[in-house]
Amino acid sequence: MSFADLAARGLVERNRSLAGMTTYKFGGPAAWYAEVGSTATLRELAAASDLPIVVIGRGSNMVIADDGYPGLVIKLSGEFNEIAFSGDKVRAGAAVSLPRLARACAAESMGGLEFYVGIPGSVGGAVVMNAGGHGSDTAEWLVSASIFDTQTGKIVEEETAGLDLRYRHSRLTAREIVLGAQYRTVARSSDESEAMMREITSWRREYQPGGTFNAGSVFKNPPGDAAGRLIDDAGLKGERVGGVAVSDRHANFFVAEAGACAQDVYDLVHRVRERVADASGILLEPEVRFVGDFGTSS
Ligand SMILES: Cc1cc2nc3c(=O)[nH]c(=O)nc-3n(C[C@H](O)[C@H](O)[C@H](O)COP(=O)(O)OP(=O)(O)OC[C@H]3O[C@@H](n4cnc5c(N)ncnc54)[C@H](O)[C@@H]3O)c2cc1C
């Protein structure tokens, strides 16, 4: 089936707004967009399309350019939202939200993934980013992930070692789509897991700028240091471009106000990066992913 046939069937949409699908709530449209609920449809779509592909999870680590993305944006749903338990393992589809997975495991007395309760991403995004916090990360609990190669159409069950998961890093490239992941867990009472999750959420409430539009940590922490401390020490708390400012609460969070746009984030990231480099000699590496074309930073 051709891409035109898929569009005629309504599987792919033209110029679909993505702003509501990210935590920043801004950014332009996808030239082409498909919400895909099954592996069979995903195979069909990948075979029919020669457009560059970006998968959007819960958009919590992404800044989409104000002009949008000129290729195909895929959002997984349907079968990719399923969670299945087997012995001490849990398998979750790539679209499953991390807080939902944490709570589902806790309800089954399966511990380990409590730290996911505070990370507003999806399983797919967590594998790609090796999401982590509170002394743990995805790599610690992941057994394997199911990976679809959009160019060959092949699906492999890749063990954790083959994903090269390091601090906010995996070896996965844009041509690969995470379909789901299998995790190990440890026996832990639901009450104990619930208590751990309460502690995590109250810690986040205290130290992170809750109730704002942001994408979590903007920069990765450099080895042995914290990006937030370096930004703070460079005197950049409150620094702003347009409607986006360095949070007064946590300097590695850039929060957006009404009227802000994606270019503001991009420009602020570049300004902060330069100022921190001038002040400390350390060149921070962005953790957020910029999608689409951005103008030259002012
Ligand atoms: C308030 C807040 C707090 C946060 N706290 C943390 C934290 O403590 N620790 C942490 O690690 N992160 C944190 N984050 C960042 C973010 O939640 C994580 O990086 C998360 O793993 C991203 O998941 P996502 O589904 O939102 O990915 P998206 O933002 O949608 O995408 C991120 C990248 O992954 C790719 N991707 C997403 N899904 C797939 C898939 N199925 N297959 C292939 N590629 C895919 C995208 O193309 C993109 O390159 C925070 C974010 C916010 C807003």
The ligand as an SDF file (V2000), in Angstrom:
LIG
                    3D

 53 58  0  0  0  0  0  0  0  0999 V2000
    8.7380   17.8730   35.1180 C   0  0  0  0  0  0  0  0  0  0  0  0
    9.6930   16.9190   34.4620 C   0  0  0  0  0  0  0  0  0  0  0  0
   10.5220   16.1440   35.2350 C   0  0  0  0  0  0  0  0  0  0  0  0
   11.4230   15.2380   34.6320 C   0  0  0  0  0  0  0  0  0  0  0  0
   12.2230   14.4890   35.4210 N   0  0  0  0  0  0  0  0  0  0  0  0
   13.0710   13.6010   34.8500 C   0  0  0  0  0  0  0  0  0  0  0  0
   13.8990   12.7670   35.6580 C   0  0  0  0  0  0  0  0  0  0  0  0
   13.8770   12.8180   36.8780 O   0  0  0  0  0  0  0  0  0  0  0  0
   14.7390   11.9050   35.0500 N   0  0  0  0  0  0  0  0  0  0  0  0
   14.8010   11.7980   33.6810 C   0  0  0  0  0  0  0  0  0  0  0  0
   15.5750   10.9820   33.1780 O   0  0  0  0  0  0  0  0  0  0  0  0
   14.0250   12.5740   32.8890 N   0  0  0  0  0  0  0  0  0  0  0  0
   13.1600   13.4650   33.4400 C   0  0  0  0  0  0  0  0  0  0  0  0
   12.3780   14.2330   32.6360 N   0  0  0  0  0  0  0  0  0  0  0  0
   12.5310   14.1660   31.1680 C   0  0  0  0  0  0  0  0  0  0  0  0
   11.6270   13.1330   30.4650 C   0  0  0  0  0  0  0  0  0  0  0  0
   10.4420   12.8860   31.2040 O   0  0  0  0  0  0  0  0  0  0  0  0
   12.3570   11.8250   30.1910 C   0  0  0  0  0  0  0  0  0  0  0  0
   13.4850   12.0360   29.3600 O   0  0  0  0  0  0  0  0  0  0  0  0
   11.4530   10.7970   29.5060 C   0  0  0  0  0  0  0  0  0  0  0  0
   12.1190    9.5750   29.4280 O   0  0  0  0  0  0  0  0  0  0  0  0
   11.0470   11.2190   28.0970 C   0  0  0  0  0  0  0  0  0  0  0  0
    9.9800   10.3890   27.6970 O   0  0  0  0  0  0  0  0  0  0  0  0
    8.9180   10.9110   26.6330 P   0  0  0  0  0  0  0  0  0  0  0  0
    7.9970    9.8070   26.3220 O   0  0  0  0  0  0  0  0  0  0  0  0
    8.2770   12.1590   27.1250 O   0  0  0  0  0  0  0  0  0  0  0  0
    9.8620   11.2140   25.4010 O   0  0  0  0  0  0  0  0  0  0  0  0
    9.7080   12.3850   24.3360 P   0  0  0  0  0  0  0  0  0  0  0  0
   10.0170   13.6860   24.9470 O   0  0  0  0  0  0  0  0  0  0  0  0
    8.4280   12.2470   23.6170 O   0  0  0  0  0  0  0  0  0  0  0  0
   10.9180   11.9780   23.3720 O   0  0  0  0  0  0  0  0  0  0  0  0
   12.2600   12.0220   23.8200 C   0  0  0  0  0  0  0  0  0  0  0  0
   13.1430   11.3390   22.7760 C   0  0  0  0  0  0  0  0  0  0  0  0
   12.8180    9.9540   22.7400 O   0  0  0  0  0  0  0  0  0  0  0  0
   12.3570    9.5770   21.4420 C   0  0  0  0  0  0  0  0  0  0  0  0
   11.2920    8.5960   21.6240 N   0  0  0  0  0  0  0  0  0  0  0  0
   10.1970    8.6820   22.4190 C   0  0  0  0  0  0  0  0  0  0  0  0
    9.4810    7.5420   22.3570 N   0  0  0  0  0  0  0  0  0  0  0  0
   10.1440    6.7340   21.4940 C   0  0  0  0  0  0  0  0  0  0  0  0
    9.9220    5.4150   21.0130 C   0  0  0  0  0  0  0  0  0  0  0  0
    8.8760    4.6780   21.3700 N   0  0  0  0  0  0  0  0  0  0  0  0
   10.8250    4.8910   20.1470 N   0  0  0  0  0  0  0  0  0  0  0  0
   11.9060    5.6110   19.7460 C   0  0  0  0  0  0  0  0  0  0  0  0
   12.1660    6.8570   20.1460 N   0  0  0  0  0  0  0  0  0  0  0  0
   11.3050    7.4000   21.0330 C   0  0  0  0  0  0  0  0  0  0  0  0
   11.8900   10.8610   20.7970 C   0  0  0  0  0  0  0  0  0  0  0  0
   11.9030   10.7840   19.3810 O   0  0  0  0  0  0  0  0  0  0  0  0
   12.8870   11.8470   21.3610 C   0  0  0  0  0  0  0  0  0  0  0  0
   14.1020   11.7950   20.6610 O   0  0  0  0  0  0  0  0  0  0  0  0
   11.4700   15.1420   33.2210 C   0  0  0  0  0  0  0  0  0  0  0  0
   10.6020   15.9190   32.4250 C   0  0  0  0  0  0  0  0  0  0  0  0
    9.7250   16.8110   33.0440 C   0  0  0  0  0  0  0  0  0  0  0  0
    8.7930   17.6360   32.1730 C   0  0  0  0  0  0  0  0  0  0  0  0
  1  2  1  0
  2  3  1  0
  2 52  2  0
  3  4  2  0
  4  5  1  0
  4 50  1  0
  5  6  2  0
  6  7  1  0
  6 13  1  0
  7  8  2  0
  7  9  1  0
  9 10  1  0
 10 11  2  0
 10 12  1  0
 12 13  2  0
 13 14  1  0
 14 15  1  0
 14 50  1  0
 15 16  1  0
 16 17  1  0
 16 18  1  0
 18 19  1  0
 18 20  1  0
 20 21  1  0
 20 22  1  0
 22 23  1  0
 23 24  1  0
 24 25  2  0
 24 26  1  0
 24 27  1  0
 27 28  1  0
 28 29  2  0
 28 30  1  0
 28 31  1  0
 31 32  1  0
 32 33  1  0
 33 34  1  0
 33 48  1  0
 34 35  1  0
 35 36  1  0
 35 46  1  0
 36 37  1  0
 36 45  1  0
 37 38  2  0
 38 39  1  0
 39 40  1  0
 39 45  2  0
 40 41  1  0
 40 42  2  0
 42 43  1  0
 43 44  2  0
 44 45  1  0
 46 47  1  0
 46 48  1  0
 48 49  1  0
 50 51  2  0
 51 52  1  0
 52 53  1  0
M  END
$$$$
